[in-house]
Amino acid sequence: MTQEVKQDHRPKVFFSFPYAESEKLKPIFREACEKVVILAVFADEHIRPEENVFYALHTLILSCDAVVAVIPRSISSWVNFELEYALAINKPVLFFTERPFLIPFDVLFRVITYETAEELRQHLVAALSTLRSNLSRPEYALKKKEEQRIFEALQGSLQKNVLVLGKDSDKEGRSRIERISSVLRSKGYEPIKLRELPEIKHLSLEDKMIRFGGLCRFVVAEDSRPSGHIDEIRLCASCQYITATVREAGTASTWMQAHYPQQYNFMNRFCYKNKKVLPSPKDDLCVKIYDTLEIATEEAATWAEKRIGYQEKIFGRTIYSNW
């Protein structure tokens, strides 16, 4: 029988401090947290050496209920970073310092000063006790629940929603968009079509497209005939959305954007046979011409997922870990 892992329901507090002081400060933090039944969270005990530190810190701080920043004799760049991030996402912050002149000039919250380790311990117990009481208030519980709901909704949207663009002003165009959507549904995605989304009166059509596009995993555009989606593809390029265009060989909504797949590695085109012109016309821009719109769409989705995997590897590790 598999042993069930017991979930820890204690409030979590992230401690930010110069790690050169770890040997001195950590026992104080642990003792204070144990007295008020709070879980102490330390970055060096949760972040693995191979992880991207910046991303891992974001996730760790986001998962905690509050942040305690302690500055004994000097402030480090990491404390500054952790503190600024906590403030940016509106986490409750408790700030303790041995030397008031080290306080960042833009600190807008209460600062508690101490002179000895015992004084720090006493202040921590009192402050954490008050914090725990505040965290148990119904309004905070509701706020945390709503934040979690929004986070899960956004995370789900970015995992499965795909924005589908194309000429939707006539029957033929809507039919092609629906054929693309059917393929995406069969692969587990949720196709999003701008025409079917509710109007948001204070947003222009361009702004609406940008906002919904930013909540999608990638974009697929049927690009055989000209329509307003020409501007939408331009916006995809500007916003760096992973975008695949599918079109009949020998046709295009405009040749003005023919260079996009060559210029932007987050964009690509997938051609399919033109059934109205047999044999299908030669198209030098098409690397391969697939038999049907459905097959081209499947290939587009496969490429998009590979591109997503590549960007996860690059943005999650290589670039930022060298900063």
C-alpha positions in Angstrom: 0.0 0.0 0.0 1.4 3.4 -0.9 2.0 5.7 2.1 0.0 8.9 1.9 2.1 12.1 2.1 0.7 14.3 4.8 0.1 17.9 3.6 1.5 20.7 5.7 -1.2 23.3 6.3 0.9 25.7 8.3 1.3 29.2 6.9 4.6 29.6 5.0 7.0 32.5 5.4 9.9 33.1 3.1 13.0 34.5 4.9 15.2 36.9 2.9 18.6 37.7 4.5 22.4 37.8 3.6 23.3 34.1 3.3 26.7 34.8 4.9 24.7 35.2 8.1 22.9 31.8 7.7 24.6 30.0 10.6 23.6 32.8 13.0 20.1 33.7 11.7 18.5 30.4 10.7 18.2 28.9 14.2 16.6 32.2 15.3 14.1 32.0 12.4 13.3 28.3 13.0 12.7 28.8 16.7 10.4 31.8 16.2 8.4 30.0 13.6 8.0 26.9 15.7 6.6 28.9 18.6 3.8 30.4 16.4 3.3 27.2 14.2 4.6 28.7 11.0 6.7 27.0 8.3 10.1 28.7 7.7 11.1 28.7 4.0 14.7 29.2 2.9 15.8 29.6 -0.7 19.0 27.5 -0.4 16.9 24.6 1.0 14.4 24.5 -1.9 16.3 25.5 -5.0 18.4 22.9 -6.7 21.9 23.8 -8.1 20.8 23.1 -11.7 17.7 25.3 -11.5 17.3 28.8 -12.9 17.6 30.8 -9.6 15.5 33.7 -10.7 12.6 31.6 -11.9 12.8 29.3 -8.8 12.8 32.4 -6.5 9.7 33.8 -8.2 7.8 30.5 -7.7 9.0 30.0 -4.1 8.0 33.5 -3.0 4.7 33.3 -4.8 3.9 30.1 -2.9 4.5 31.7 0.5 2.0 33.7 2.6 4.5 36.4 3.6 8.1 37.5 3.4 10.4 38.3 6.3 13.4 40.4 5.3 16.3 40.7 7.9 19.3 42.9 7.4 21.9 42.6 10.1 25.1 44.5 9.1 24.8 44.8 5.3 22.2 44.4 2.5 22.9 42.1 -0.4 21.7 42.3 -4.0 19.7 39.1 -3.5 17.8 40.5 -0.5 17.0 43.6 -2.7 15.8 41.3 -5.5 13.6 39.2 -3.2 12.2 42.2 -1.4 11.3 44.0 -4.6 9.6 41.0 -6.1 7.6 40.4 -2.9 6.4 44.0 -3.0 5.6 43.8 -6.7 3.2 40.9 -6.1 1.7 42.4 -2.9 3.0 39.9 -0.4 2.9 40.9 3.3 6.5 41.9 4.3 8.0 42.1 7.7 11.3 44.1 7.7 13.9 43.8 10.5 17.3 45.6 10.6 20.2 45.9 13.0 21.2 49.2 11.3 18.4 51.6 10.3 20.6 53.4 7.8 20.6 50.3 5.6 16.9 50.6 4.9 16.2 51.0 1.2 15.0 54.6 0.5 11.7 53.4 -1.1 10.6 51.1 1.7 7.0 52.0 2.5 6.2 49.5 5.3 7.0 49.3 9.0 10.6 48.6 9.9 11.5 46.9 13.2 15.0 47.5 14.6 17.0 45.2 17.0 20.4 45.2 18.7 20.9 41.7 19.8 20.0 38.2 18.7 17.6 37.7 21.6 15.9 41.0 20.8 15.5 39.9 17.2 14.0 36.6 18.4 11.5 38.3 20.6 10.4 40.8 17.8 10.1 37.9 15.4 7.8 35.9 17.7 5.6 38.9 18.3 5.4 39.9 14.6 4.9 36.4 13.3 2.1 35.8 15.9 0.3 38.9 14.7 0.9 37.8 11.1 -0.6 34.4 11.7 -3.6 35.9 13.3 -4.1 38.2 10.2 -3.7 35.3 7.8 -6.5 33.4 9.5 -9.0 36.2 8.9 -11.8 35.2 6.6 -11.2 38.0 4.1 -7.5 36.9 3.7 -8.6 33.3 3.1 -11.1 34.5 0.4 -8.4 36.7 -1.2 -6.0 33.8 -1.3 -8.6 31.5 -2.7 -9.4 34.0 -5.5 -5.7 34.5 -6.3 -5.4 30.7 -6.6 -8.4 30.5 -8.8 -7.1 33.2 -11.1 -3.7 31.6 -11.2 -5.1 28.2 -12.1 -7.3 29.8 -14.8 -4.4 31.6 -16.4 -2.2 28.6 -16.2 -4.9 26.4 -17.8 -5.4 29.0 -20.5 -1.8 29.0 -21.4 -1.7 25.2 -21.5 -4.6 24.5 -23.9 -6.0 27.6 -25.6 -5.0 28.2 -29.2 -6.0 31.4 -31.0 -7.4 30.7 -34.5 -7.3 33.5 -37.1 -8.4 33.8 -40.7 -11.0 35.2 -43.0 -14.3 34.7 -41.1 -16.6 37.1 -43.1 -17.9 34.4 -45.5 -19.0 30.8 -45.4 -15.8 29.4 -47.0 -13.5 31.2 -44.6 -15.5 30.1 -41.5 -15.5 26.6 -42.8 -11.7 26.6 -43.0 -11.4 28.0 -39.5 -13.7 25.3 -38.2 -11.7 22.6 -39.9 -8.6 23.9 -38.2 -10.5 24.1 -34.9 -11.7 20.5 -35.2 -8.1 19.3 -35.6 -7.0 21.3 -32.6 -9.8 19.9 -30.5 -8.9 16.3 -31.5 -5.4 17.0 -30.1 -6.7 18.3 -26.8 -6.6 22.1 -27.4 -9.3 24.6 -27.0 -9.6 26.8 -30.1 -10.4 30.4 -29.5 -12.0 32.5 -32.3 -12.1 36.2 -31.9 -15.5 36.5 -33.6 -17.1 34.3 -31.0 -15.6 36.2 -28.0 -17.8 38.7 -26.2 -17.2 42.4 -27.0 -15.3 44.5 -24.5 -16.5 48.0 -25.1 -13.4 49.9 -23.9 -11.0 47.8 -26.1 -10.2 48.3 -29.7 -10.3 45.2 -32.0 -6.4 45.3 -32.0 -6.2 45.5 -28.2 -8.8 42.7 -27.8 -6.7 40.5 -30.1 -3.5 41.2 -28.3 -5.0 40.5 -24.9 -6.6 37.2 -25.8 -3.6 36.2 -27.9 -1.4 36.7 -24.9 -3.5 34.1 -23.0 -3.1 31.4 -25.6 -0.5 28.7 -26.0 0.1 29.5 -29.7 -1.7 30.9 -32.7 -2.8 29.3 -36.0 -3.9 31.4 -38.9 -5.6 30.3 -42.1 -3.7 32.6 -44.5 -5.0 31.7 -48.0 -7.1 34.8 -48.6 -6.9 38.5 -47.5 -8.9 39.7 -44.5 -8.3 41.6 -41.3 -6.2 38.8 -40.0 -3.3 40.3 -42.0 -3.1 43.0 -39.3 -3.5 40.3 -36.6 -0.5 38.3 -37.9 1.5 41.6 -37.8 0.5 42.0 -34.2 1.6 38.3 -33.5 5.0 39.2 -34.9 5.2 42.4 -32.7 4.1 40.5 -29.6 6.3 37.5 -30.4 3.5 35.0 -30.2 4.3 31.5 -31.4 2.4 31.6 -34.7 1.8 29.1 -37.5 0.1 30.1 -40.8 -1.5 27.5 -43.0 -2.4 28.3 -46.6 -3.1 26.8 -50.0 0.0 26.5 -52.1 0.3 29.4 -54.6 -1.9 31.7 -52.6 -1.5 34.1 -49.7 -3.4 36.8 -47.9 -0.5 39.1 -48.7 3.1 38.7 -49.9 4.1 41.6 -47.7 4.5 39.1 -44.7 6.2 36.3 -46.7 9.5 37.0 -44.9 8.1 36.5 -41.4 9.1 32.8 -41.0 12.6 33.7 -42.2 12.9 36.7 -39.9 11.2 35.3 -36.8 12.0 31.9 -35.4 8.7 31.9 -33.5 6.7 32.0 -36.8 6.4 29.3 -39.5 4.2 28.5 -42.5 2.6 25.2 -43.5 1.2 24.8 -47.1 -1.5 22.4 -48.3 -2.6 21.4 -51.8 -4.8 23.8 -53.7 -7.7 21.6 -54.9 -9.1 24.3 -57.2 -5.9 24.3 -59.3 -4.7 20.9 -60.4 -1.9 20.1 -60.4 -1.3 22.2 -57.3 0.8 25.2 -58.3 4.5 25.4 -57.4 5.2 27.5 -54.4 8.9 28.3 -53.7 8.0 29.6 -50.2 6.6 26.2 -49.1 9.2 23.8 -47.7 6.6 21.0 -48.1 3.0 20.9 -49.5 0.7 18.7 -47.5 -2.3 16.9 -49.0 -5.0 18.6 -46.9 -5.6 21.5 -44.5 -6.1 19.1 -41.7 -2.6 17.5 -42.1 -1.0 21.0 -42.4 -2.7 22.0 -39.2 -1.5 18.9 -37.4 2.1 19.6 -38.6 1.7 23.3 -37.4 0.6 22.2 -33.9 3.5 19.7 -33.7 6.0 22.5 -34.7 4.4 24.9 -32.2 4.9 22.4 -29.4 8.5 21.9 -30.3 9.0 25.6 -30.4 7.4 25.9 -26.9 9.7 23.2 -25.6 12.7 25.0 -27.0 11.7 28.3 -25.5 11.1 26.6 -22.1 14.6 25.3 -22.2 16.2 28.6 -23.3 14.2 31.0 -21.1 14.1 28.7 -18.2 17.7 27.8 -18.0 20.5 29.0 -20.4 20.0 32.8 -20.7 18.9 33.8 -17.2 21.1 31.4 -15.3 24.1 33.3 -16.7 23.0 36.7 -15.4 
